[in-house]
Amino acid sequence: MNISLLGCGWLGLPLAQHLIATGHVVKGSTTSIEKLAVLKSCCINPYLIALNEDKIEGDVNNFLLHSEILVIDIPPKLRGLVKENFVQKITNLIPYIEQSTIKKVLFISSTSVYADTENLPTITEETIPNPDTESGKQLYEVEQMLQSNTQFKTTILRFGGLIGTNRNPINMLAGRTDVANPEAPINFIHQTDCIGVIEAILNQNSWNEIYNAIGLEHFLRKNYYSEKAKELGLTPPQFNFEKISLGKYVSNAKIKNQLGYTFKVVA
């Protein structure tokens, strides 16, 4: 299978390597000239492509040429001082998809399309999104835009918090005081399971679907971060128990039941 992977970052690069190892031909994009050699060394056909609000830089037509599947794995850049119009960037990309050989799109989204609330609801794919962050709002708008397009099939994959080797929120929270939402559950998924779920979707041709993807356990934040700090030899964070905890329980039942996927790593 020929696959174009837009965004060979923390998840995209190991995903591309796994897909190649299982017999697929992968074209991968990066915004860094220096990373082109890295992609090539991994047997990924490298492309320098940057999506901007006013235009797209790079050879998008050849990046998509001969591929049947496009995986979009470029999160919105909405932190810090620089804010982008992610919706416009994907809007600019859609005509290229329509004119290409792409028939199926896998869009990597986030469970941030569901707001955190004080009643800690259980979230399924039937839950109507109610994003309360700019990132969640833009992701949800892009989801709807892609799924409403009749020229290709789109599956939406909403990941929880991404964790893996050298990536865990405890590295930022260690030693901090007044940490919010101690009684809220975590909704994390390990990089290994991110790749596993994507592979299951591709292998089973599961298109025009929505999946919420989180790991095995809904540990409470206060317990998880305290234990993780202890495990890594870090100073545990101190939590604020005076304010009501906001959060949600995201269910992964659809992935387990419909795709038959067994999660491998406890978050």
N, C-alpha and C positions, 0 to 999 in steps of 0.2 A: 504494500500500500504506500502511495506517495502522500506525504504529509508536509504542510507548511506550518511552521511554528513561529508565531509572531511574539518574540520576547524570550530570549535565552538567558534568563537571569537565575535567581536562586532556585527556582523550581524548573524553569524551562530547559536549562542546560542538562541536568540529570535526567529529565523526562526524555529529551531528545536522544541521549545516550542509551537509555533503556529501550526506546522504540527501535533504534538502529540495531541493538543487540538482539532484538526479537524479529528482525527481518524487514523492517520498514525502511524506506528511503525518506530522509528528512532534510528539508530546507529550513534553516534557522536564521532569525534576524537578531541583530544587535545594533545599538546606537553608538558603539565604541569601535573606532578603527583598530585599536590594540587588541580587541577581543576576537576579531575576524580570524586571526591565526589560531586562537584557542578552539574556536568552533571547527575549523578545518582539521585540526589535530585529532578531533573527536569524530571525524568522518561525517560531520554535518556540512551540508552545502551552505556556505556562509553568505549572508546578505547584510549590507549596511543600510538600514531603513529607520527613519525617524518620522513619527506621526506628529504633526504640529496642528495648531488650530486653523492656520491659513493654508497649509499645503502639506504634502507628504514628500519627504526627501528620500531618494533611493529608487531602485529598479523594482517597484512593486509588481509590475506585470510579470516579469520573469520569476520573481519570488513565488508567485501563485501558479505559474504555468505548469501544467501536467499534474498538479496536485488535486486530489478529490476532497481532501479534508484540510481545513484551516483551524488551528488552535490559537486563540487569542489570549495571551497571558501577559498583559501589560496593565498593571494597576494604576488608578488615577494618582497623579501627583498633587495632593491637596494639603500637605503638611508644610509647616514653615511659612515663610513670607511669600513664596511663589505659588500661586494657585492657577490651575489650568482648567480649560473647558474640555473635559474628557469626552463629553457627548459629541462635541464638534469634531474631535479627532477621529472618532469612530464613524461619524457621519461622512467624513472625507474618505474613509476607507471603503465604505459600502459599494460605491460605483465600481471600484476595482474588483471587488469580489463578484459582483453581478456580471462583469464582462469576462470573468476567468473560467477556468475549469472546475472551480470549487463548487461542490454540491452540498457540503455539510460543514457547519461551523460549531466548534466547541468553545464557548465563552466562559472563561474563568472569572467568576464573580465572588461575592462574599456574603456571609450571613449578616453583614452590617445593613443589608436591606431590611432587616427586621429590627425595630427599635428595642432597646432595653427598657423594661418597665418594672415597677415595684412589686407586681404580683407574680413575677418570674414565670411567665407562661411557657407551655410546651409548644414548640414551633415545628410544624411539618410543612411539606411542600404545598399543602392546601391553604396554609396561612397566607392571608393577603399582606404583602410587604407594606411597612409603614416607616420608611427610613427617617431618622431624625438627625443624621449627619450629612454634610455636603457630599462626602464620598459615597455613602449609601444611596443618596438621591440620584447621583449621576450614574452609578452602576445600574440601578433599577431602570432608569430611563433608557440606557443602552440595551439592557436585556429586552425590554419591550420593543425597541426599534429593530433589533435583530430577529426576534421571534415573529414579528409581524411581516417580515419580508418573505414573499412567496417564491423567490428565485433560488433559495437554498434552505436547507433544514438547519435548525439551530437547537442545540442542547445547552442549557444553562447549568453550570456547576458552581454552587455556592459553598466555598470553603469557609470553615471556621478559622480561628487563629492558627497561623502556620508556625510549626515548631520543627526542630531537627537538630542535627549536629551544629553546635555553636550558635543556635538560634532559639532563644527562649526569653520570654518577657522578664523572668527573674533577674536577668543580667542588668536590666534597667531599674528594677524595683528594689534590688538588694540594698538594705540599709536605709531606705526611704521611710519617712514617717507620714502619717495621715493618709495612708493608701485607702482609696474608696472601695466600696462594694465587697466587703469581706464575706458576706453571706450569699453572694451570687455565684452561680456555677461557671466553670470554665467550659468553653466550647472549642477545643483545640483539635488539630489533625496533624499528624507527623508527615514529613515529606515522603516517607516510604509509602504511606497509604494514599497520599495525593496521587502519586504515580500509579499505584495499583487501581484506584478508582477510575482514573482516566483510561488506563488500559482496558478495564472491563467495559467501559462505555464504547470504546472503539471496536473491541472484539465482538461485542454483541449488537453493534449497529443500533445503539439506543439513541435515536434522534427525536427531535421535537419533544424533549423532556426537560424537567427541572429536577435537580438533585441537591439536597443539603448534605454536605459531607463534613462530619466531625468524628473524632476518635471514639474510643470505647467508654470512657468514664467521664461523668459530670462531677468531678471533685469541686468542692467549694474553694473559692479563691484563697481564703485564709488558710485552709489546710494544704492546698497544693503548693502555694508559694513558700510557705513555711518549711514544708518537707523538701522542696526542691532546693531551697537555700542551704538547708542542712546537708543535703546530698552533695552539693557542689562546694561546700565549705565557704559559703557567703553569709553575710550578715542578714538575718531574716528581716523582712519589712515589718513595720508597725501599722496596724489598720485602724481606720476610723469607724467605730461601732455606733457613733452617735447619729449618723445619717442613715436613712433607709437604703438598703442595698438594691440596686437596679440591675436587671439582667434578664436572662432567658435560658430555657432548656431547649437546645436544638436536637431534634430526633434524626437519627441516621437509619431509621427502619426501612425506608424505601430503597436505599442502596443495598441493604442486606437482603431484603425480600425480593425486589425486582431484578437486581443484578446478580444476586447470590454471592455478593462479595463479603469476605471475612476480613475484618480489620486486623492488622498484624501488630500494631504498636499501641500500647496504652499511653494516652496523652500525658 
